[in-house]
Amino acid sequence: MNAIQITGLLAILGSILYALGDTLLLASKVDINLYPKLAPFKKLLSDAEKFVSIPSEKMMQGALTGVFATPLMIAGFWHVYQGLFGANETLRMTTALLFGTASIIGTFVHGSFFYAGEYVKALNTVNEDSQHVIVELFTRHRKILIVTYAPLLAMIVTASILFSIGVITNQTLFPSWMAAITPVTMTIAWLFLKRILPAFITDPLEGAGFNIAYFIFFVCTTITLWNS
């Protein structure tokens, strides 16, 4: 088994672990109206109230599973870089670096959801006259997530576009149809698929859409590069 095959398999494993971390951390739904202490902050929480029903230990496991899966994902971007052999070197390097950098930033974002969850739990526990302290902490935390999410998404979108351009305009190790298989296109496909799949399938996978997309992406890259 060669390095391209091994790193492809590692990336598939990494995406599975990351998706598992997402489900442990985010797969929950609650009615905020059942939590009188949280209801006044519905707009601020914006679906983060789900954390109130998830045990802290489970959130911790979910956060750490994603964090420790990151090196496996980065191995996958080296694998993608090798698959783009034949394309312009600047394009190859930029694509791999953008994917890799986004994954590193994503580690911070993923792990930070644990702390967001703890703030929500505290907001539901403290007396009403002390809630403003938690609200201020949560507000600052949300700003940090927004600041990190924006460049992360921009990098993934840009890298996906560059990947498609590299495949469609050059003789790379990937077949031409792989230009349509990127983390972005697979995320969009998953969003459409969620609308038709039954809830017993989609509910346990809540929050894992991005990493399901990466799983499909890496399965396709590994299969297409297996005999290269």
Phi, psi and omega in degrees: 000130184266177186296323180295318179294316181297313182292329174297315179295321177298320180294321177299314178299316180299318181292325177295315180296319179297316178297321176299316177300320178299315183291322177296326187271329192234345187281083178200150176225136177224158173266111185299336180292344176278356180237088185304329181285337180266332186308320180295344184249026183304315181294318180295315184290320174047059179086351178289349178299342179304331184296337184297336183262358182259124179302143181303322181297322179292319177297321179298315178298317180296317180297313184287327178300315178295317181301313183281350175276346185303315179302328179292322178294319180295324174301324180294330180284332170296318177303316178294319178303316179295322180294336179276012177305129183112338176275168176305134185298323178297319179296316180301310183294317181296318179300311181295319181293320179294315177300314182295317180295318177299322180293322179293314177297321179299331177299316178297314181299311182300311181296329183291340179297333176301315182291324175300317179297320179294324177297318180297316178299318179294321179299328180276352185253319186289163175294153183303325182286353177251356185296332183300330179294315180292320180300317179296319178297313181296321180298315178295320179298318180296323178297320178298318179297320179296317181298324180276326180296319186301305179294327178301310180295320179298320180294317181295317179297313181297314180298321179295319178295316179297320177301312181297318178298316181299319182287318187282337185252359182223163174271084178267184176283350178270144172292158186298330181293343178293346177298336181271353183252098177225166176303327181287310181295325179287330174294316178298317179298319179296320179298321176290319182296325180301332183288337184250343179282150178293155184298329182293344175267314186283325183299315179293344181259011181303129178089353185259009187306314181299318184278338168295320177297317178295322178301311180298317180302310183288329174298316181292318180294322181293317179296314184288335180262359189304320183257015181283000000 
